[in-house]
Amino acid sequence: MARASRLSGPWIDLKSIGTRLAATAAMDQARTDALSALDSLDPLMENRLRDDPPTLAVWESARHLERYGVARSVESDPPAVTSATTPA
């Protein structure tokens, strides 16, 4: 029994890693498919809605996708606050 608990502790679960990798690949493929569909729909919607600017604006807003996977730099110190006037 001690051996079973020892084996289940620090060891990496390869099945879990494989499952996560497969899920990530499936999400990447779904995103690629969605972007491809949007590339096909954009000209159609722009043509269909060209005489309806408010609805076209709604389409453009709704079809916007956030980018992911890009690390943003985080500043360690906040920027210094400067005064609007400088001493003479």
C-alpha positions as CSV (number, residue, x, y, z in Angstrom):
1,M,0.0,0.0,0.0
2,A,2.9,2.4,0.8
3,R,4.2,1.7,-2.7
4,A,1.0,2.7,-4.4
5,S,0.8,6.0,-2.6
6,R,4.4,6.7,-3.4
7,L,3.8,6.0,-7.1
8,S,0.8,8.2,-7.3
9,G,2.4,11.3,-5.7
10,P,5.2,13.0,-7.6
11,W,4.8,11.1,-10.9
12,I,3.5,12.9,-14.0
13,D,0.3,11.5,-15.3
14,L,1.0,11.1,-19.0
15,K,-2.6,10.4,-19.9
16,S,-3.6,13.8,-18.4
17,I,-0.9,15.5,-20.4
18,G,-2.1,13.8,-23.6
19,T,-5.7,14.7,-22.9
20,R,-4.7,18.4,-22.4
21,L,-2.6,18.4,-25.5
22,A,-5.4,16.9,-27.6
23,A,-7.9,19.4,-26.1
24,T,-5.6,22.3,-26.9
25,A,-5.1,21.0,-30.5
26,A,-8.9,20.7,-30.9
27,M,-9.4,24.3,-29.6
28,D,-6.8,25.6,-32.0
29,Q,-8.4,23.8,-34.9
30,A,-11.9,25.1,-34.0
31,R,-10.5,28.7,-33.8
32,T,-8.8,28.3,-37.2
33,D,-12.1,27.0,-38.7
34,A,-14.0,29.9,-37.1
35,L,-11.6,32.5,-38.5
36,S,-11.8,30.9,-41.9
37,A,-15.6,31.1,-41.7
38,L,-15.4,34.8,-40.7
39,D,-13.1,35.4,-43.7
40,S,-15.8,34.0,-45.9
41,L,-18.6,35.8,-44.2
42,D,-17.0,39.3,-44.0
43,P,-17.4,40.2,-47.7
44,L,-20.9,38.8,-47.8
45,M,-22.0,40.8,-44.7
46,E,-20.3,44.0,-45.8
47,N,-22.1,43.7,-49.2
48,R,-25.5,42.8,-47.6
49,L,-25.3,45.6,-44.9
50,R,-23.6,48.3,-47.0
51,D,-26.8,50.4,-46.9
52,D,-27.4,49.8,-43.2
53,P,-24.4,51.3,-41.3
54,P,-25.7,50.8,-37.8
55,T,-26.3,47.0,-38.4
56,L,-22.9,46.8,-40.2
57,A,-21.3,48.3,-37.1
58,V,-23.0,45.7,-34.9
59,W,-21.7,43.0,-37.2
60,E,-18.2,44.3,-37.1
61,S,-18.3,44.5,-33.3
62,A,-19.8,41.1,-32.9
63,R,-17.4,39.4,-35.2
64,H,-14.3,40.8,-33.4
65,L,-12.2,38.1,-31.8
66,E,-9.6,38.7,-29.1
67,R,-6.2,37.5,-29.8
68,Y,-4.7,35.0,-27.4
69,G,-1.4,33.6,-26.6
70,V,0.5,36.9,-26.7
71,A,2.2,37.7,-23.5
72,R,1.9,41.3,-22.4
73,S,4.7,42.9,-20.6
74,V,3.9,44.0,-17.0
75,E,5.7,46.9,-15.6
76,S,7.3,46.3,-12.2
77,D,7.0,50.0,-11.2
78,P,4.1,52.2,-12.1
79,P,4.9,55.2,-14.2
80,A,5.9,58.3,-12.4
81,V,3.3,61.0,-12.0
82,T,4.5,64.3,-13.3
83,S,3.0,67.7,-12.7
84,A,1.6,69.9,-15.4
85,T,3.8,72.8,-14.5
86,T,7.5,72.7,-14.3
87,P,9.5,74.8,-11.8
88,A,11.3,77.8,-13.2
